[in-house]
C-alpha cells in the first residue's frame, strides 16, 4: 500500500511537468519548422542533437562555471552572514554599516566588471567577485531582518531561563528564529549569483565557462542551436541547484513545522 501511494505521489509530481515539457517541445518544433530559418530559431530536435555534438565541451564548461559560482557564493556567505547577524543585533554596527550598504547595494554587479578585470585580471577570482556581489546583498539583508525581527517575548523568556549574554541569545534564540529568512536570502542570492556567472563570463571576466563559450564562441559564429543548447543547460543547472538547496534546508528545518514548506 505504501509503495502504491508513493508511486501515485511521484506521478502527481512529475507527470504534469513531463506533459507540459512535451507539449512545449512539439510546439517549438512546429514553429521552428514554419519559420524555416535556423539562425532565427533552430528546431527542438536540432538542439537535442547539439547536446551530443558538444559533449567534449559541456562537462568542462559546467565544472568551470560551478567553480566560479561556488567561490562567489562561499565568500558571500562567509561575509554576509556574520555581518548581517551583527547588524541585526547591535544598533551601533547597523548605524555604521548601513550607509555603506545602501550606497553599494543599488549598483548592478555588472557595473563592477571593469574593476574586477583591473583588480583580478582574467582569472576565476574576477568572475567569482561579480558573483559575490550578486549574492552578497540578498543574504545580508535577509540575515539582518531575521535577527532584527526576533520577538522580544522570546528574548525576555530566554533571559528568565538564564540565557543572559548576547552570544547565547544570538545562538539559541535569534539564530533559530532567523533561519527561514536566512535560507530565503541564500536561495535568492544563489539565483542572482547564477545569473551573474553567465553575465560575468559573457562580458570577458573569464576565459572559459558556459557564458564565455556561449557568447564568445557560438554567438559570434552564428551557431544559434549551440547557444540555445547552453541556455537550456543553464536553466537545468539552476533548477538542480535550487531543488537541492530547498531539499537540504527543508530537511534541516523540519522542526519548524508550519513555517518551512515542503520542497
N, C-alpha and C positions, 0 to 999 in steps of 0.2 A: 504493500500500500504506500509506504513511504517513497519507494523508488518511483512509483507511478506519479505521485504528487510532485516529486522533484522534476520528472520529465515534463509534466504539464507546465510547471513553473518556468522551466527553461524555454519551452515552446512559446509561452506567452511573452517571454522577454525578448527572444531573438527572431521569431518568425515574422512579426510585423516589420522589423527593421530589414530583414532579408527581402521581404516582398517590396518594400519601398525602394531599396537599392536596385533590385532587378528592374522595376519599372523605370527608375531614373536612367539606368544603363540602356534600356531599349529605346527610350525617348531620345537620349543622346545620340545613339547610333542612327536613328531615323533622321533627326535634324541635321547631323553632320553629313549624311548621305545626300540630303536635299540641297545643302549648301554647296557641296562638291568642291570645297577649297580647303586643302589640308593645312594651309598656312593661317587660315582663319579659325577653323575648328576641326581637328582630326577626329576620326571615328573612335568610338569606345574600344572596338576590337584592336585598332591600331595602337592605341595607348597601352592596352594589355600586352601586346607583342613587345612594346618598348621596354617593359619591365625585364623581359628576357634579354633583350639586346644590351641593356645597361647593367647586366648582372656583375660585371667587373668593377663598376664604379660605385654602385649603390651602397654596398657594405662599408667601404672606406669613407664615403661621404657622410653616411649616417654616424659612424663612430666619431668622426672629427667634429660634426655639429653637436653631438651629445657631449663631447669633451668641453667644447665652448660653453654649452648650456650648463653642464654640471659645475664647472668652475664659477660661472657667474652667479648661479643660484646659491651655491655654498657660501660664497663671500657675502651675498646679500643677507642670508640668514644669520651668519655669524656676527654681522654688524647691526642689522636692523632689529633683531630680536632683543638683545640686551639693551640697546639704546631705547627701543620702544617701552620696555619694562621700566627703565629709569624715568623716562618722560611721563609715563602714566602714573607713577607712584610719587615722584618728588616734584613739587611745583618749581623749585629752583632750576632743576635740569630742564624742565619743559620751557620755562621762560628764556633760558639761554639758547636752547637748540631750535625751538620752533621758528624764529625768524629766518634762520638759515635754511631750514627745511622748506618753508613756504616760498622762499626765493628760488630755490633749485628745483622744487617739485614740478612746476609747470613747464620746465624746459624739456622738450621731447628728447628721448635718448639718442635719436639720430642726429640731433644738433651737436652732440659730443663727438661725432665720428672724426672730424679734423683733429681735435685734441687727442683722441685715442691713438690715431696714427702718429701724431707728433711725439707723444709720450712713450708709446709702447711699440711703435713701428708695426709692420705686418706680421704679428705674432698671435698665438692663441690668447694671450693676455689682453690684447687690444679688443678682440671680439668679446671676450668674457667681461670686459669693463662695460661695454654697451649693454650686455645682458644684465649685469649687476645693477646698472642704473634703472633698467626697466622693472626689475623685480623688487628693488630695494624699497621704494616708497609705498606700494600697497601693503607690504609686510610690516613696515614701520608704523603706518597709520593704524592698521588693524590691531597690532600689538598694543600700541599706545591706548587706543579706545577701549580695548578689552580690559586693561588694567585700570584705566581711569573710571570705568563704569562698574567696578566691583561694588556691590551693595554695602552700605555702611552697616547694615544689620549683621551681615556675615563677619565683618571686621570686628564689630563690638562683641559678637558671640565668641569669636576666636580669642579675643583678649580676655574675656571672662574665664575661658577654659585654659588660660595660661600661655597663649601664643602672643607674647608681648613685644617681640622685636620685629623690626621692619623686614629683616631677611626671612624670618619664619612666616610672617604674614604674607609676604610675596610668594613664598614657596608653597604654603599649604592652603591659602585662601584665594589670592588674586590669580595665580597661575592656573589652577583648575577652572576657575570661572572664565578666564580669558581664552582658554584653549580653542573653543569653537571659532572665535573671531580670528585667532592667530592662524588656524587652519584655513579659514576663508581667505585671509591675506596671502597665505602661502600659495593657495590654489590660483588666486588672481595673479599673483606675482609670477608664477610659473607660466601662465598663459601669455602674459605680456613679455616675459623673458624669451619664450619660444618664438614669438613674432620678431623680437629683436635679433634673435640668432640669424634669421633669414635676411633681415634688412642689413645687419652689420656685414654679413658675408657678401651680400649683393653689392654693397657700396664700397667694397675694396678694403675692408678692415682685415680680411683674411685671404689667404691664397688657396684655400680649399674648403670643402664642406658643401652641404646641399644648396644653400643660397648662392654660393660662389659659382658652382658648376651650372646651376640652372640659369643664371643671368649671363655670366661671362662666356660660357662655352656654348650653351644651347640657344639662348635667345639671339645672340649676335649672329649665329649661323642659321637662324630662321627654322630651327628644329622644334616646332611648337608641340609636337607629340611628346618629345622628351621633356619639355618644360612642364606640360600638364602631368606627366608621369611623376616628376619630382614634387609638383604641387600636391598630388594625391598622397605621396609619401609623407610630406609634411603634415597633412591632416591626420593620417593614420598614426604617426608617431605621437602627435599631440593628444589624440584620443587615448592611446595606450598610457601615456604619462598621466593624464588626468584621471583615468579609471583606476590606475594603480594607486595614485595618491588618495583618491576617495576610499578605496578599499582599506588601505592602511590606516587612515585616520578614523574611518568607521569602526575598524576592529579595536583600535586603541581607546576609543571614547564611547564604547558601548555602555559604560557605566552612567553616561549622561542620557539615560533613556528619555525619549520625548524631545530631546534637544537636537541631537545629531541624527539626521535621517539616514536611512539605509542607502548605500550607493546604488 
